[in-house]
Amino acid sequence: MEFTTSDGLTLAYDDIAPPDYERAILLVHGFVSNRNEGWKRTGWYTALERRRFRVIALDQRGHGQSATPHDPAAYGRDKQARDVVELMDHLGVNRVDLFGYSMGARVAAQAALTWPERFSNLILGGVGDKLLNEAGRPRSDAVAEAMEAEDPAAISEPFLRSFRQFADEQGEDRAALAAFSRASSPPLDVAAFGTLPMPVLVVAGSRESNGDPEALAQAFPLGKGVVVPGCDHFSAIPHALTKAAVFDFIDGVLDDPWAR
């Protein structure tokens, strides 16, 4: 399925609504991923449907089957966050649980800061307390250059090389990903995390390069952090313990009227 954003881009999405669904959740994938690779192949669609969730997932601009403009001006976290809410409006959905992973977690956090009334619960995966210290971080074109390199073997940084190889495996538009990487986004307003009214789960692997999820969770009034043992940034998302953490969090929130 597709919808058109207010700035004219066509974005692809899935909306899987079992007849007896009890809650809706919107999934926001990470950089160089897409809704199929980030959520369906990793078992999240099936796991959520079994729990009677309505599952909504989009391919973010520049990714998957969505529009892939090559102009950095088409991108930025504010536009990505607006895409989330415009998809909800397109579907006539007033409130959802929002789950973002990696880059998608930053988008989810921005959406929650801008439209807190639209989200019942916020789940941030693949991030940690390094998110609190991104202000003043020097901008780097290294990711864009990795996407533009003619030979991925020439990319010296293993983490960047893995992203490039993943982009090639997914058949992503690397010129769009390079433009995406060069877009300018201000740091998240982490001081405003303390104003968010919804429960927040931060979950990441014990070998996560983005820092400690439990330390990040302390920035939210109703924050909870979970570390998935033995996992890194990439292996945590499909892991059964990550799914268990998400469902335990949502079940606990539903059982706790004060947290609502």
C-alpha positions as CSV (number, residue, x, y, z in Angstrom):
1,M,0.0,0.0,0.0
2,E,1.0,3.6,-0.6
3,F,0.2,7.1,0.6
4,T,1.4,10.6,-0.4
5,T,3.0,12.9,2.2
6,S,2.3,16.6,2.4
7,D,5.5,17.4,0.6
8,G,4.5,15.1,-2.3
9,L,6.5,11.9,-1.7
10,T,4.9,8.5,-2.1
11,L,5.7,6.1,0.8
12,A,5.0,2.4,1.0
13,Y,3.5,0.8,4.1
14,D,1.9,-2.3,5.5
15,D,-1.3,-2.2,7.6
16,I,-2.2,-5.7,8.9
17,A,-5.3,-5.5,11.1
18,P,-6.7,-8.8,12.5
19,P,-10.4,-8.7,12.9
20,D,-10.1,-9.0,16.7
21,Y,-7.1,-6.7,17.2
22,E,-6.8,-5.1,20.6
23,R,-4.0,-2.5,20.0
24,A,-2.2,-0.8,17.1
25,I,1.6,-0.5,16.9
26,L,3.5,1.5,14.3
27,L,7.0,0.3,13.5
28,V,9.9,2.5,12.2
29,H,12.9,0.7,10.8
30,G,16.5,1.8,10.9
31,F,19.0,3.2,8.3
32,V,19.6,1.0,5.2
33,S,16.7,-1.2,6.2
34,N,13.0,-1.4,5.2
35,R,9.8,-2.7,6.6
36,N,10.3,-6.2,5.2
37,E,13.9,-6.6,6.4
38,G,13.6,-4.8,9.6
39,W,10.3,-6.1,10.9
40,K,8.8,-8.9,8.8
41,R,11.9,-11.1,8.2
42,T,12.9,-10.7,11.8
43,G,9.6,-12.2,13.1
44,W,8.0,-9.0,14.5
45,Y,5.0,-9.1,12.2
46,T,4.1,-12.7,13.2
47,A,4.9,-12.1,16.9
48,L,2.7,-9.0,17.1
49,E,-0.2,-10.5,15.2
50,R,-0.2,-13.4,17.6
51,R,-0.6,-10.9,20.3
52,R,-3.6,-9.4,18.4
53,F,-1.9,-6.2,17.5
54,R,-2.7,-4.2,14.4
55,V,0.7,-3.8,12.8
56,I,1.5,-0.7,10.8
57,A,5.0,-0.3,9.3
58,L,6.3,2.1,6.7
59,D,9.3,2.2,4.4
60,Q,10.9,5.5,5.4
61,R,11.7,8.0,2.7
62,G,14.8,7.0,0.8
63,H,14.3,3.3,1.7
64,G,12.6,0.2,0.4
65,Q,9.7,0.8,-1.9
66,S,9.2,4.4,-0.9
67,A,10.3,7.4,-2.9
68,T,14.1,7.8,-3.1
69,P,14.9,11.5,-3.9
70,H,18.6,12.3,-4.3
71,D,18.4,15.7,-2.8
72,P,19.5,16.0,0.9
73,A,16.8,18.7,1.3
74,A,14.2,15.9,1.0
75,Y,15.3,14.4,4.2
76,G,15.8,15.2,7.9
77,R,14.4,13.8,11.1
78,D,11.6,16.4,11.3
79,K,10.3,15.2,7.9
80,Q,10.6,11.5,8.9
81,A,8.7,12.2,12.1
82,R,6.0,14.0,10.2
83,D,5.7,11.0,7.9
84,V,4.8,8.9,10.9
85,V,1.9,11.1,11.9
86,E,0.7,11.7,8.4
87,L,0.5,7.9,7.9
88,M,-1.6,7.7,11.1
89,D,-3.8,10.4,9.7
90,H,-4.1,8.7,6.4
91,L,-5.3,5.5,8.1
92,G,-7.6,7.4,10.5
93,V,-5.7,6.1,13.6
94,N,-5.6,8.6,16.5
95,R,-3.1,6.8,18.9
96,V,-0.7,4.0,18.6
97,D,2.2,2.4,20.4
98,L,5.3,3.6,18.6
99,F,8.4,1.3,18.1
100,G,11.5,2.6,16.4
101,Y,14.9,0.8,16.0
102,S,18.3,2.5,15.6
103,M,17.7,5.5,13.3
104,G,14.0,4.7,13.6
105,A,14.3,5.2,17.4
106,R,15.5,8.7,16.8
107,V,12.6,9.3,14.5
108,A,10.2,7.8,17.0
109,A,11.6,10.0,19.8
110,Q,11.2,13.1,17.6
111,A,7.6,12.2,16.8
112,A,6.8,11.6,20.5
113,L,8.4,15.0,21.4
114,T,6.4,16.8,18.7
115,W,3.0,15.0,19.0
116,P,3.0,13.3,22.5
117,E,-0.8,13.0,22.5
118,R,-0.6,10.6,19.6
119,F,1.4,7.8,21.2
120,S,0.3,5.5,24.1
121,N,3.7,3.9,24.6
122,L,7.2,4.6,23.1
123,I,9.7,1.8,22.5
124,L,13.3,2.7,21.5
125,G,15.5,-0.1,20.3
126,G,19.1,-0.2,19.4
127,V,20.0,3.0,21.2
128,G,21.6,3.9,24.5
129,D,22.8,6.8,26.5
130,K,25.1,8.1,23.7
131,L,21.8,9.6,22.4
132,L,22.0,12.1,25.3
133,N,25.3,13.5,24.1
134,E,24.8,14.1,20.4
135,A,24.8,17.9,20.6
136,G,28.0,19.3,19.3
137,R,28.9,16.0,17.6
138,P,30.8,16.8,14.5
139,R,29.0,16.1,11.2
140,S,30.6,13.4,9.1
141,D,30.1,12.5,5.5
142,A,31.6,9.1,6.1
143,V,28.3,7.2,5.7
144,A,27.5,9.1,2.5
145,E,31.0,8.4,1.1
146,A,30.6,4.7,2.0
147,M,27.4,4.6,0.0
148,E,29.1,6.3,-3.0
149,A,32.2,4.2,-3.0
150,E,32.7,2.1,-6.2
151,D,34.2,-0.8,-4.3
152,P,33.0,-1.6,-0.8
153,A,36.2,-3.4,-0.1
154,A,37.9,0.0,-0.1
155,I,35.9,1.1,2.9
156,S,38.3,0.9,5.8
157,E,35.8,1.2,8.7
158,P,34.1,-2.2,9.4
159,F,30.9,-0.7,10.7
160,L,30.5,1.5,7.6
161,R,31.5,-1.4,5.3
162,S,28.7,-3.5,6.9
163,F,26.1,-0.8,6.2
164,R,27.3,-0.6,2.6
165,Q,27.1,-4.3,2.1
166,F,23.7,-4.4,3.7
167,A,22.5,-1.7,1.3
168,D,23.8,-3.7,-1.6
169,E,22.1,-6.9,-0.4
170,Q,18.8,-5.1,0.0
171,G,19.0,-3.5,-3.4
172,E,18.7,-0.1,-1.8
173,D,19.2,3.2,-3.8
174,R,22.6,4.1,-2.6
175,A,22.5,7.6,-4.0
176,A,19.3,8.2,-2.0
177,L,21.0,6.9,1.1
178,A,24.0,9.2,0.5
179,A,21.6,12.1,0.2
180,F,19.8,10.9,3.3
181,S,23.1,10.9,5.2
182,R,24.0,14.4,4.2
183,A,20.7,15.8,5.4
184,S,20.9,18.2,8.3
185,S,19.0,17.4,11.5
186,P,19.4,19.2,14.8
187,P,20.2,17.1,17.9
188,L,17.1,15.7,19.7
189,D,15.9,17.9,22.5
190,V,17.0,15.5,25.2
191,A,16.1,17.9,28.0
192,A,12.5,17.6,26.8
193,F,12.6,13.8,27.4
194,G,11.6,14.6,30.9
195,T,8.3,16.0,29.8
196,L,7.1,13.0,27.9
197,P,3.9,11.6,29.5
198,M,3.9,8.1,28.0
199,P,5.8,5.0,29.3
200,V,9.1,4.5,27.5
201,L,11.0,1.3,27.0
202,V,14.7,1.4,25.8
203,V,16.0,-2.0,24.8
204,A,19.4,-2.9,23.3
205,G,22.0,-5.6,23.3
206,S,24.8,-5.8,25.8
207,R,27.3,-5.2,23.0
208,E,25.4,-2.2,21.6
209,S,27.7,0.5,20.3
210,N,25.2,3.3,21.0
211,G,25.6,3.0,24.8
212,D,23.6,1.8,27.8
213,P,19.8,1.5,27.3
214,E,19.2,1.6,31.1
215,A,21.0,4.9,31.4
216,L,19.0,6.4,28.6
217,A,15.8,5.2,30.1
218,Q,16.5,7.3,33.2
219,A,16.0,10.4,31.1
220,F,12.2,9.7,30.9
221,P,9.7,10.0,33.8
222,L,8.3,6.6,33.0
223,G,11.4,5.0,31.5
224,K,12.5,1.4,31.7
225,G,15.7,0.0,30.3
226,V,16.4,-3.6,29.2
227,V,19.7,-5.1,28.2
228,V,19.6,-8.2,25.9
229,P,22.6,-10.3,26.8
230,G,25.1,-11.4,24.2
231,C,23.6,-9.2,21.4
232,D,25.1,-6.4,19.3
233,H,23.2,-3.7,17.3
234,F,22.2,-6.1,14.6
235,S,21.5,-9.4,16.4
236,A,19.3,-7.8,19.1
237,I,16.4,-6.9,16.8
238,P,15.3,-10.5,15.8
239,H,16.1,-12.0,19.2
240,A,13.4,-13.6,21.2
241,L,14.5,-11.8,24.4
242,T,14.0,-8.4,22.7
243,K,10.4,-9.5,21.8
244,A,9.9,-10.7,25.4
245,A,11.1,-7.4,26.7
246,V,8.7,-5.5,24.5
247,F,5.7,-7.6,25.4
248,D,6.5,-7.6,29.1
249,F,6.7,-3.8,29.0
250,I,3.4,-3.4,27.2
251,D,1.7,-6.0,29.5
252,G,3.1,-4.3,32.6
253,V,1.9,-0.9,31.4
254,L,-1.6,-2.2,30.8
255,D,-1.6,-3.7,34.3
256,D,-0.5,-0.5,35.9
257,P,-3.2,2.3,35.8
258,W,-0.8,4.9,37.3
259,A,1.6,4.4,34.3
260,R,-1.2,5.3,31.9
